[in-house]
């Protein structure tokens, strides 16, 4: 049951350019969305989140966009840096569950080339 | 910055043996979680824990699994009789409130069942 999907397993961009990572979901009850970054041998590190009452949230170089009608969110990284090279996971949760359980996508491996 | 810590980083166990994975969540957090990631697959929710009881568990979390908060700081996951398919990375996470807040993850325990 793939409620959260990241259809691109990998993405390669040049340093200084924009990285755009995409995520689709099927469960209309999801109302909180997050992006995590993961380096090898480490746990997921929280990057940015967005509530379903918003369509955009920005934090420094990272911006998350939410399109509820399309059930789609994206993460923009501008400008991309070599240190951004990692696996990026989108995740979603239902406020009605009261537990905050996260459903993850499969991840997208981002490579930023110097 | 406070962190979630997990021990051991790698656990090798014979099939059929019991294993206990340990986590120290962030000190003022109230909600605790276990997730696992089988090699090459998604991060999957196992169980959430609040107020000294399980608040939600997944289908994966069968009678072989249990969680406990034996004192004010530790949160443990026990697998009573391990199977080969239990081999995975196990991540502990915590958050101050259960919903609409990012979960903070530890670096995981790699469990290898022989």
Contacts between the chains, C-beta under 8 A, distances in Angstrom:
chain1	res1	chain2	res2	distance
A	31	B	100	7.9
A	32	B	99	6.9
A	32	B	100	5.0
A	34	B	102	5.8
A	36	B	105	7.7
A	41	B	107	7.1
A	42	B	107	5.1
A	42	B	108	7.8
A	43	B	4	7.4
A	43	B	6	7.9
A	43	B	91	5.4
A	43	B	93	8.0
A	43	B	105	3.7
A	43	B	106	5.1
A	43	B	107	4.6
A	43	B	108	5.3
A	44	B	43	7.0
A	44	B	91	7.2
A	44	B	105	4.8
A	45	B	105	7.3
A	46	B	102	4.1
A	46	B	103	7.4
A	46	B	104	6.6
A	46	B	105	8.0
A	49	B	102	5.6
A	51	B	100	6.4
A	89	B	43	6.6
A	91	B	43	7.9
A	93	B	99	6.8
A	93	B	100	7.9
A	95	B	99	5.1
A	95	B	100	6.3
A	97	B	56	6.7
A	97	B	99	7.5
A	98	B	55	7.1
A	98	B	98	6.0
A	98	B	99	6.5
A	99	B	31	7.5
A	99	B	48	4.3
A	99	B	50	7.4
A	99	B	55	4.7
A	99	B	56	4.2
A	99	B	98	5.6
A	99	B	99	7.7
A	100	B	31	6.1
A	100	B	33	7.7
A	100	B	48	6.8
A	100	B	95	6.2
A	100	B	97	7.8
A	100	B	98	4.1
A	100	B	99	4.8
A	100	B	100	7.7
A	100	B	101	7.1
A	100	B	103	6.8
A	101	B	33	7.3
A	101	B	45	4.8
A	101	B	48	5.7
A	101	B	56	5.7
A	102	B	33	7.8
A	102	B	35	7.6
A	102	B	43	7.9
A	102	B	45	6.4
A	102	B	103	6.3
A	103	B	45	7.0
A	104	B	35	8.0
A	104	B	42	5.2
A	104	B	43	4.3
A	104	B	44	7.5
A	105	B	42	7.0
A	106	B	41	7.8
A	106	B	42	5.3
A	107	B	42	7.5
